[in-house]
Amino acid sequence: MMESTGGPYLNTAAVTSPVGIVRLLQMMFGCTTFSLVAHQGGFSAAYGTFCMFVWTFCFAVTVFIITCEFTHLHSCLSISWGNFTAAFAMLATLMSVTAAVIYPLYFVQLSCYPITCEVRDFRIAASVFAGLVFVVYGAEVFLTRAKPGQVTSYMATVSGLLKIVQAFVACIIFGALVNDSQYSKYVATQWCVAVYSFCFMVTVVVVAFSVTGKTAQLCFPFERSVVVYTFGAVLLYVSAAVIWPVFCFDSKYGSPQRPSACAKGRCPWDSQLVVAIFTYVNLLLYVVDLAYSQRIRFVSHI
């Protein structure tokens, strides 16, 4: 004779709550997007491959999350589920908005030449659904974000969400650095690369410890360490924000204006400009993070 466990085996709230409905829409829109592209829209080169990876990756992880929450299997995983879902929602939002911009930029055109009108229509439809994918992932971030006075996962707080954005922006900086940015020309610009790399690695470690729920097992106060690191990251990024523009755009070391002989897509000056812009973006993110980190407390078991 089987004994009752005292509760339902399936968690219907996983698909009927506002967050659950949003996740179902994520799954539906994501599947529709990469199906349209794979069936007729088409993709090529690194840009198209990146977009397909984003849509399929986000779809697969969303299906995993819905399945685990619907069947209560997430309670068997040795991770902080709240931190994991909050971190993924923010990451998926950033990745999906990037794909929603890249795909129409490189693959959508109004004329039917040299592609057929059918392919053009499929690509336009895929772009529309790619935008919807971004909207529904952003909606999940909005619904699950920490409210004032609420006890919630660290990754659902402003500081936790900013950690994901900081790491994502750092990846953009790295992409520009490897695209013929000539960062090895001066020791000063190499220092900037070291700043980007160090801050990225520590940010990833902070996210990893939060998602795995291991912060309480450390032999040092993790909360205080993160605040100290964030302050250090602000100082490091301030140095990079001063040094990089000087050694790239000052007439003594570089060029204040884009060289006329630079080829489109293969110009070191363009890469240097992207690095400079996103250096200031990440500096602002770390400053905001430092301000918010003063008012939160870590919860590792949610």
VOTITI-199974 format. One record per residue (C-alpha): x, y, z; residue in one letter; residue number from 0. Coordinates in Angstrom, 1 decimal, padded with zeros to 4 digits. Example, Ala and Ser with C-alpha at 12.3 -4.5 7.8 and 13.67 -1.06 7.14 Angstrom:
<nodes>
012.3/-004.5/007.8/a/0
013.7/-001.1/007.1/s/1
</nodes>
This chain:
<nodes>
000.0/000.0/000.0/m/0
001.4/003.4/-001.0/m/1
001.6/006.2/001.5/e/2
000.7/009.8/000.8/s/3
003.5/012.3/000.8/t/4
001.2/015.0/002.1/g/5
001.3/017.1/-001.1/g/6
000.7/017.0/-004.9/p/7
003.3/015.4/-007.1/y/8
003.0/018.2/-009.7/l/9
003.3/021.9/-009.1/n/10
000.5/023.4/-011.3/t/11
001.6/026.9/-010.2/a/12
004.7/026.4/-012.4/a/13
002.5/026.9/-015.5/v/14
-000.5/028.9/-014.1/t/15
001.2/031.6/-012.1/s/16
002.2/034.9/-013.9/p/17
005.9/033.8/-014.0/v/18
004.8/030.3/-015.2/g/19
002.7/031.8/-018.1/i/20
005.6/034.0/-019.1/v/21
007.9/031.0/-019.2/r/22
005.5/029.2/-021.4/l/23
005.5/032.2/-023.8/l/24
009.3/032.1/-023.7/q/25
009.2/028.5/-024.8/m/26
006.6/029.1/-027.5/m/27
008.2/032.2/-029.0/f/28
011.7/030.8/-028.8/g/29
010.7/027.6/-030.6/c/30
008.8/029.6/-033.2/t/31
011.8/031.9/-033.8/t/32
014.5/029.3/-034.5/f/33
012.0/027.1/-036.4/s/34
011.2/030.0/-038.8/l/35
015.0/030.6/-039.3/v/36
015.8/026.9/-039.7/a/37
012.9/026.2/-042.0/h/38
013.2/029.0/-044.6/q/39
014.7/032.1/-043.1/g/40
018.2/030.9/-043.1/g/41
021.3/032.1/-041.4/f/42
025.0/032.3/-042.1/s/43
028.4/033.4/-040.8/a/44
029.2/033.9/-037.1/a/45
026.3/036.4/-036.6/y/46
023.6/034.0/-037.7/g/47
025.2/031.1/-035.8/t/48
025.2/033.2/-032.6/f/49
021.5/034.1/-033.0/c/50
020.5/030.4/-033.5/m/51
022.6/029.5/-030.5/f/52
020.9/032.1/-028.3/v/53
017.4/031.0/-029.3/w/54
018.0/027.3/-029.0/t/55
020.0/027.6/-025.7/f/56
017.4/029.8/-024.1/c/57
014.6/027.5/-025.3/f/58
016.4/024.4/-023.8/a/59
017.1/026.0/-020.4/v/60
013.5/027.3/-020.2/t/61
012.1/023.8/-020.9/v/62
014.4/022.5/-018.2/f/63
013.3/025.1/-015.7/i/64
009.6/024.5/-016.4/i/65
010.0/020.7/-016.2/t/66
011.9/020.9/-012.9/c/67
009.4/023.3/-011.2/e/68
006.4/021.4/-012.5/f/69
007.6/018.1/-011.2/t/70
009.4/019.4/-008.1/h/71
012.7/018.0/-009.4/l/72
014.5/021.2/-008.7/h/73
014.4/020.3/-005.0/s/74
016.8/017.4/-005.8/c/75
019.4/019.7/-007.3/l/76
022.3/020.9/-005.2/s/77
022.0/024.5/-006.3/i/78
020.2/027.7/-005.2/s/79
017.2/027.4/-007.5/w/80
016.1/031.0/-006.9/g/81
019.5/032.3/-007.8/n/82
019.8/030.1/-010.8/f/83
016.4/031.1/-012.4/t/84
017.0/034.8/-011.7/a/85
020.5/034.7/-013.2/a/86
019.3/032.8/-016.2/f/87
016.4/035.2/-016.8/a/88
018.7/038.2/-016.8/m/89
021.3/036.5/-019.0/l/90
018.5/035.3/-021.5/a/91
017.2/038.9/-021.6/t/92
020.6/040.3/-022.6/l/93
021.3/037.5/-025.1/m/94
017.9/037.7/-026.7/s/95
017.9/041.5/-027.1/v/96
021.3/041.1/-028.8/t/97
020.0/038.4/-031.2/a/98
016.9/040.5/-031.8/a/99
019.1/043.4/-033.0/v/100
021.7/041.3/-034.9/i/101
019.4/039.1/-037.0/y/102
017.3/041.8/-038.7/p/103
020.4/044.0/-039.0/l/104
022.3/041.4/-041.1/y/105
019.6/039.3/-042.6/f/106
016.4/041.3/-043.2/v/107
015.9/043.4/-046.3/q/108
012.8/045.0/-047.9/l/109
013.6/043.8/-051.4/s/110
013.3/040.2/-052.6/c/111
016.6/040.3/-054.5/y/112
018.9/038.3/-054.3/p/113
016.7/036.2/-052.0/i/114
013.1/035.2/-052.7/t/115
010.1/037.1/-051.3/c/116
009.2/033.9/-049.3/e/117
012.6/033.9/-047.6/v/118
012.3/037.6/-046.9/r/119
008.9/037.1/-045.2/d/120
010.2/034.3/-043.1/f/121
013.1/036.5/-041.9/r/122
010.8/039.3/-041.0/i/123
008.5/037.0/-039.1/a/124
011.6/035.5/-037.3/a/125
012.7/039.0/-036.4/s/126
009.3/039.9/-034.9/v/127
009.3/036.7/-032.8/f/128
012.9/037.4/-031.7/a/129
011.7/040.7/-030.4/g/130
008.9/038.9/-028.5/l/131
011.4/036.5/-027.0/v/132
013.3/039.5/-025.5/f/133
010.1/041.0/-024.2/v/134
009.0/037.9/-022.3/v/135
012.4/037.3/-020.8/y/136
012.5/040.9/-019.7/g/137
009.0/040.4/-018.2/a/138
010.3/037.5/-016.1/e/139
013.1/039.7/-014.8/v/140
010.5/042.3/-013.9/f/141
008.2/039.9/-012.2/l/142
010.9/038.1/-010.1/t/143
013.0/041.0/-009.2/r/144
013.4/041.7/-005.5/a/145
010.9/044.1/-004.0/k/146
011.8/046.5/-001.0/p/147
011.7/044.6/002.2/g/148
011.2/041.2/000.5/q/149
013.4/038.2/001.5/v/150
014.6/036.8/-001.9/t/151
017.6/035.4/-003.7/s/152
020.7/037.5/-004.1/y/153
020.6/037.2/-007.9/m/154
017.1/038.7/-008.0/a/155
018.3/041.9/-006.4/t/156
019.5/044.8/-008.3/v/157
023.1/044.0/-007.3/s/158
022.7/040.4/-008.4/g/159
021.2/041.3/-011.7/l/160
023.9/043.9/-012.3/l/161
026.5/041.2/-011.9/k/162
025.1/039.4/-015.0/i/163
025.0/042.6/-017.0/v/164
028.6/043.5/-016.0/q/165
029.8/040.0/-017.2/a/166
027.9/040.4/-020.4/f/167
029.3/043.9/-021.1/v/168
032.8/042.5/-020.4/a/169
032.2/039.8/-023.1/c/170
031.4/042.6/-025.5/i/171
034.7/044.3/-024.6/i/172
036.6/041.1/-025.1/f/173
035.0/040.7/-028.5/g/174
036.2/044.1/-029.5/a/175
039.6/043.6/-028.1/l/176
040.3/040.4/-030.2/v/177
039.0/042.2/-033.3/n/178
042.3/043.9/-034.1/d/179
042.1/046.5/-031.3/s/180
046.0/046.7/-031.1/q/181
045.8/046.5/-027.3/y/182
049.3/045.0/-027.0/s/183
050.8/048.2/-028.5/k/184
051.3/049.8/-025.1/y/185
051.8/048.6/-021.6/v/186
049.0/051.0/-020.4/a/187
046.4/049.4/-022.7/t/188
047.6/045.9/-021.6/q/189
046.8/047.1/-018.0/w/190
043.3/047.9/-019.2/c/191
042.9/044.4/-020.6/v/192
044.1/043.0/-017.2/a/193
041.4/045.1/-015.5/v/194
038.7/043.8/-017.7/y/195
039.8/040.2/-017.3/s/196
040.2/040.4/-013.5/f/197
036.8/042.0/-012.9/c/198
035.1/039.6/-015.3/f/199
036.6/036.5/-013.6/m/200
035.7/037.7/-010.1/v/201
032.2/038.6/-011.1/t/202
031.7/035.2/-012.6/v/203
033.0/033.6/-009.4/v/204
030.5/035.7/-007.4/v/205
027.6/034.5/-009.6/v/206
028.8/030.9/-009.5/a/207
029.0/030.8/-005.7/f/208
025.5/032.4/-005.5/s/209
023.9/030.0/-008.0/v/210
025.5/027.0/-006.4/t/211
024.4/028.1/-002.9/g/212
027.9/027.7/-001.4/k/213
028.3/031.2/000.0/t/214
027.5/030.0/003.6/a/215
030.2/027.4/003.5/q/216
033.1/029.8/002.9/l/217
035.5/030.6/005.7/c/218
035.2/034.4/005.1/f/219
032.2/036.8/005.1/p/220
031.1/036.5/001.4/f/221
028.8/039.5/001.6/e/222
031.5/041.9/002.9/r/223
034.0/040.5/000.4/s/224
031.6/041.2/-002.5/v/225
031.2/044.8/-001.4/v/226
034.9/045.3/-001.1/v/227
035.5/043.7/-004.5/y/228
032.8/046.0/-006.1/t/229
034.6/049.0/-004.6/f/230
037.9/047.7/-006.0/g/231
036.3/047.1/-009.4/a/232
035.1/050.7/-009.5/v/233
038.6/052.0/-008.9/l/234
040.1/049.6/-011.5/l/235
037.5/050.7/-014.1/y/236
038.2/054.3/-013.3/v/237
041.8/053.8/-014.2/s/238
040.8/052.0/-017.4/a/239
038.3/054.7/-018.3/a/240
041.1/057.2/-018.1/v/241
044.0/055.2/-019.6/i/242
042.3/053.6/-022.6/w/243
041.0/056.7/-024.3/p/244
044.3/058.5/-023.8/v/245
046.4/055.8/-025.4/f/246
043.9/055.2/-028.2/c/247
042.6/058.6/-029.2/f/248
045.2/061.1/-028.1/d/249
047.2/062.3/-031.1/s/250
050.5/061.4/-029.3/k/251
049.6/057.7/-029.1/y/252
046.7/057.1/-031.5/g/253
044.2/058.9/-033.7/s/254
041.5/061.3/-032.4/p/255
039.4/060.6/-035.6/q/256
038.7/057.5/-037.6/r/257
041.4/057.0/-040.3/p/258
039.9/057.4/-043.7/s/259
041.9/054.4/-045.0/a/260
040.2/052.1/-042.4/c/261
038.1/049.3/-044.0/a/262
034.6/048.8/-042.7/k/263
034.5/046.0/-040.2/g/264
038.3/045.7/-040.0/r/265
039.3/049.0/-038.4/c/266
041.3/049.0/-035.2/p/267
039.9/052.4/-034.4/w/268
036.4/051.1/-034.4/d/269
037.3/048.3/-032.0/s/270
039.0/050.8/-029.7/q/271
035.9/053.0/-029.7/l/272
033.7/050.1/-028.8/v/273
036.0/049.2/-025.9/v/274
036.0/052.8/-024.7/a/275
032.2/053.1/-024.8/i/276
031.6/049.9/-022.9/f/277
034.3/050.6/-020.4/t/278
032.3/053.6/-019.3/y/279
029.1/051.5/-019.4/v/280
030.6/048.9/-017.1/n/281
032.1/051.7/-014.8/l/282
028.6/053.1/-014.4/l/283
027.2/049.6/-013.7/l/284
029.8/048.9/-011.0/y/285
029.1/052.3/-009.4/v/286
025.3/051.5/-009.3/v/287
026.1/048.0/-008.0/d/288
028.2/049.5/-005.2/l/289
025.4/051.8/-004.2/a/290
022.8/049.0/-004.0/y/291
025.1/046.5/-002.4/s/292
025.1/048.6/000.8/q/293
021.4/047.8/001.4/r/294
021.1/044.0/000.7/i/295
021.8/040.8/002.7/r/296
022.7/037.5/001.1/f/297
020.3/034.6/001.2/v/298
022.1/031.4/000.0/s/299
019.4/028.8/000.6/h/300
016.5/030.2/-001.5/i/301
</nodes>
